[in-house]
Amino acid sequence: MLWHFWIAFAAFFAALLLGEWQMYIRSPLRDWIGNPELYYRSVTAHGSAMGYVFPTLVAMGFGYAIVELSLKQALIGKRWAWAGLGLVVLGTVTAMAPVSMGLASVLYTFYPPLIGNAFYYIGIVLVVVGSWIWVALMSVNLHAWRKAHPGGVVPLPMFANVAGAYLWAWTSLGAAIELLFQIIPVALGLRQTIDAGLARVFFSWTLHAIVYFWLMPAYIAFYTLVPRAIGGRLYSDTMARLSFILFLVFSMPIGVHHLFQDPQVGSGVKFMHAVFTGLVSVPTLLTIFTITASVEIAGRLRGGTGVLGWVKRLPWHNPMMLAVAFSFILLGFGGAGGLINMSYQLDFAVHNTQWITGHFHLIFGGAIVIMYFALAYDLWPHLTGRALKNGRAMRWQLWLWFVGMIVLTFPWHVVGIMGMPRRMAYFDYSDPAVAPQAITVIITFIGGLLLVVSGLLFLLVLARGHRAEQINLPEFTFSQTVHAERTPLALNGYGLWLALMIGLSVVNYGYPISQLIALPQTSVPAVPIGSQP
Amino acid sequence: MEADVHTSAVRAERRWALIVGGIIVFLTGMVVYMSLHWAAMPPLRMETIDPATLHLSGEFVESNLGSAREADGSVTVRLLGSQYAFTPQCVLVPRDTPVLIRGTSSDVMHGFSVSDTNVNVMLAPGYISQFRTRFARAGEHVMPCHEFCGIGHAAMWARVKVVEPEEFDRAAANGRANCVKR
């Protein structure tokens, strides 16, 4: 588990530095980049590491920890777990080699007919296959526990964890189909043409739902670590299970909202995906209620009274408390932005602008990564057997990340509405139409600096934890609920929900995909990256 | 006492569920209303075209690109995205006139938005994108390519010039018009 986390955080920090370099390159602080290819190479590496490698490894490491800590059983299939980790690492190296050589600067979204080096795509497939081993292990371990505890209620952390694993298995299928059947044959030179529109539909299948896969570890931390860490109780176990199940069902059939401005999908399908995108905000809104209520319990248990008096009594010196507060604030802004993106017509104004970059950095970098930090702080003593005592450093680190994220993303939202496109290696700030946006890029660069400092501090705290004194830890516990609840049978298994998940995705994706496959003459010549016309 | 706390908690939970539902219903309702009332729609028709031959014959040959007046008074703009420029590089349109934009790509994915407007379209090779709009005020807009299309992507900017209808008709007297400086 420690290996998972360290590799994840190393990839995270490398990608963080690349991100900051990109902000510097495109800011007016320096001349135009001589070779824009370097910028896109960097974006490809930043996005692939942050989007695929880092969260996958965190989810895997946390998942294994949950098996041992919540089911209280030794992980079945340790060898397989190592094989999975090996595949993820091998895949990362395989993918990053052509990227760093400049042979695959195609960005991390797979939009043919622009095609990069085959090894980049093969590497990503290996990462995904490695994570599928994890999915299988989660299922196997839960099954073994069920056998040993007939009729028992699956502990909430494991229930949520396996929901996340199934979500990922189904979700990653879209990009996997795109890579295996469309892109890799072309990248290997076996085929010369590709259906660009269909490829985008397959990619959208994965593209949005992947966010909910990143989200899972953060949400598991909300429900099962936060209330315990701050001395409160979980308000409702049933509500927690319902939220995870809703994610499982609604994550998938919404991805076409990324294709609102595309010509290959009809408006009926687009409208349906807009409605379902609205529905996927429900589990998040439920979570906000339940966790706020759980936190309120902690405040009241500590003697807080009145309508808001409990807020003052909360243990604000506790890193977990800070993390959940920051995460919620950033999630609030990011989520509001998400509802705007989903709104079909409002999307005209922001599609593919810097607004979108701002939105997903708030959700991922803000709400999710902050909880990854908190999760690592919470688990570290149990993984190393040593105390993690730098409370002040942790608080500084979280504050820096929170402020840095706001400074980074708010200007992006502003210029996004002004129409600044994303994915640009440079801007011509001498153009009067672009000049007013120059200052915002400098502000963003400063935000990025704060994030780099915070990331460095995070690694330092964890590294120092390895040299701290050894301690005898109390048994690891997850949050207790306010009162015992009877878990409905439907919320103790996945059968019904998996059927709904698959059924809904088949309805929402089956039609556009079959329509596109039936459409003659849609394949176009592939264009290798960097080719001479 | 215990029961009191419980009922108030249930009430709070129910209130929150209503708020959540309300937000979703309101937003969806807004989408439906705007779709029907403003006819604000993203590309909705599926039309295919072979990018290998589009410069040889048919709608997107070079002499047919640019803006033209239709019989019903509306204006159709045809444009092409290719690594790393739009053709035409400057789009001329009249103020306060229904405009239909038809575009496609000759090689990879492109896309564009027009600054200070709601115009936002993806151009996919093999497919024709269609977008209806109307420009309220005269003036100039920038039109960047917003989908990564290769190393030269950041240099791919066009312009849109909105002029008075009379001026547009003078420029379009020979059929097609654009504002590229010769």
HADDOCK unambig.tbl for C-alpha pairs under 7 A between the chains (distance, minus, plus):
assign (segid A and resid 36 and name CA) (segid B and resid 151 and name CA) 6.24 0.50 0.50
assign (segid A and resid 37 and name CA) (segid B and resid 151 and name CA) 5.42 0.50 0.50
assign (segid A and resid 112 and name CA) (segid B and resid 108 and name CA) 6.99 0.50 0.50
assign (segid A and resid 113 and name CA) (segid B and resid 108 and name CA) 5.46 0.50 0.50
assign (segid A and resid 114 and name CA) (segid B and resid 108 and name CA) 5.93 0.50 0.50
assign (segid A and resid 196 and name CA) (segid B and resid 124 and name CA) 6.92 0.50 0.50
assign (segid A and resid 196 and name CA) (segid B and resid 125 and name CA) 6.92 0.50 0.50
assign (segid A and resid 197 and name CA) (segid B and resid 124 and name CA) 6.69 0.50 0.50
assign (segid A and resid 260 and name CA) (segid B and resid 42 and name CA) 6.27 0.50 0.50
assign (segid A and resid 261 and name CA) (segid B and resid 42 and name CA) 5.54 0.50 0.50
assign (segid A and resid 261 and name CA) (segid B and resid 43 and name CA) 5.97 0.50 0.50
assign (segid A and resid 261 and name CA) (segid B and resid 120 and name CA) 6.71 0.50 0.50
assign (segid A and resid 261 and name CA) (segid B and resid 121 and name CA) 5.10 0.50 0.50
assign (segid A and resid 261 and name CA) (segid B and resid 122 and name CA) 5.51 0.50 0.50
assign (segid A and resid 262 and name CA) (segid B and resid 43 and name CA) 6.42 0.50 0.50
assign (segid A and resid 262 and name CA) (segid B and resid 121 and name CA) 6.81 0.50 0.50
assign (segid A and resid 262 and name CA) (segid B and resid 122 and name CA) 5.14 0.50 0.50
assign (segid A and resid 263 and name CA) (segid B and resid 43 and name CA) 5.40 0.50 0.50
assign (segid A and resid 263 and name CA) (segid B and resid 44 and name CA) 6.62 0.50 0.50
assign (segid A and resid 263 and name CA) (segid B and resid 45 and name CA) 6.79 0.50 0.50
assign (segid A and resid 263 and name CA) (segid B and resid 46 and name CA) 6.08 0.50 0.50
assign (segid A and resid 263 and name CA) (segid B and resid 127 and name CA) 6.39 0.50 0.50
assign (segid A and resid 263 and name CA) (segid B and resid 128 and name CA) 6.42 0.50 0.50
assign (segid A and resid 263 and name CA) (segid B and resid 129 and name CA) 4.85 0.50 0.50
assign (segid A and resid 264 and name CA) (segid B and resid 46 and name CA) 5.52 0.50 0.50
assign (segid A and resid 264 and name CA) (segid B and resid 127 and name CA) 6.72 0.50 0.50
assign (segid A and resid 265 and name CA) (segid B and resid 44 and name CA) 6.90 0.50 0.50
assign (segid A and resid 265 and name CA) (segid B and resid 46 and name CA) 6.96 0.50 0.50
assign (segid A and resid 266 and name CA) (segid B and resid 44 and name CA) 4.75 0.50 0.50
assign (segid A and resid 266 and name CA) (segid B and resid 45 and name CA) 6.05 0.50 0.50
assign (segid A and resid 266 and name CA) (segid B and resid 46 and name CA) 6.79 0.50 0.50
assign (segid A and resid 267 and name CA) (segid B and resid 44 and name CA) 4.86 0.50 0.50
assign (segid A and resid 275 and name CA) (segid B and resid 28 and name CA) 6.37 0.50 0.50
assign (segid A and resid 278 and name CA) (segid B and resid 24 and name CA) 5.78 0.50 0.50
assign (segid A and resid 279 and name CA) (segid B and resid 24 and name CA) 7.00 0.50 0.50
assign (segid A and resid 282 and name CA) (segid B and resid 20 and name CA) 6.74 0.50 0.50
assign (segid A and resid 285 and name CA) (segid B and resid 20 and name CA) 6.76 0.50 0.50
assign (segid A and resid 343 and name CA) (segid B and resid 27 and name CA) 6.88 0.50 0.50
assign (segid A and resid 343 and name CA) (segid B and resid 31 and name CA) 6.29 0.50 0.50
assign (segid A and resid 344 and name CA) (segid B and resid 31 and name CA) 6.49 0.50 0.50
assign (segid A and resid 345 and name CA) (segid B and resid 31 and name CA) 6.75 0.50 0.50
assign (segid A and resid 345 and name CA) (segid B and resid 40 and name CA) 6.67 0.50 0.50
assign (segid A and resid 348 and name CA) (segid B and resid 118 and name CA) 5.21 0.50 0.50
assign (segid A and resid 348 and name CA) (segid B and resid 119 and name CA) 6.54 0.50 0.50
assign (segid A and resid 348 and name CA) (segid B and resid 120 and name CA) 5.52 0.50 0.50
assign (segid A and resid 349 and name CA) (segid B and resid 118 and name CA) 5.09 0.50 0.50
assign (segid A and resid 352 and name CA) (segid B and resid 146 and name CA) 6.04 0.50 0.50
assign (segid A and resid 418 and name CA) (segid B and resid 115 and name CA) 6.79 0.50 0.50
assign (segid A and resid 418 and name CA) (segid B and resid 116 and name CA) 6.52 0.50 0.50
assign (segid A and resid 419 and name CA) (segid B and resid 115 and name CA) 5.22 0.50 0.50
assign (segid A and resid 419 and name CA) (segid B and resid 116 and name CA) 6.78 0.50 0.50
assign (segid A and resid 421 and name CA) (segid B and resid 144 and name CA) 6.97 0.50 0.50
assign (segid A and resid 421 and name CA) (segid B and resid 146 and name CA) 5.33 0.50 0.50
assign (segid A and resid 422 and name CA) (segid B and resid 146 and name CA) 6.54 0.50 0.50
assign (segid A and resid 423 and name CA) (segid B and resid 148 and name CA) 6.32 0.50 0.50
assign (segid A and resid 424 and name CA) (segid B and resid 154 and name CA) 4.98 0.50 0.50
assign (segid A and resid 425 and name CA) (segid B and resid 154 and name CA) 5.79 0.50 0.50
assign (segid A and resid 426 and name CA) (segid B and resid 154 and name CA) 6.25 0.50 0.50
assign (segid A and resid 522 and name CA) (segid B and resid 48 and name CA) 6.64 0.50 0.50
assign (segid A and resid 522 and name CA) (segid B and resid 126 and name CA) 5.40 0.50 0.50
assign (segid A and resid 523 and name CA) (segid B and resid 126 and name CA) 6.86 0.50 0.50
assign (segid A and resid 524 and name CA) (segid B and resid 51 and name CA) 6.86 0.50 0.50
assign (segid A and resid 524 and name CA) (segid B and resid 125 and name CA) 6.67 0.50 0.50
assign (segid A and resid 524 and name CA) (segid B and resid 126 and name CA) 6.23 0.50 0.50
assign (segid A and resid 527 and name CA) (segid B and resid 108 and name CA) 6.98 0.50 0.50
assign (segid A and resid 529 and name CA) (segid B and resid 150 and name CA) 6.49 0.50 0.50
assign (segid A and resid 530 and name CA) (segid B and resid 150 and name CA) 6.86 0.50 0.50
assign (segid A and resid 530 and name CA) (segid B and resid 151 and name CA) 6.68 0.50 0.50
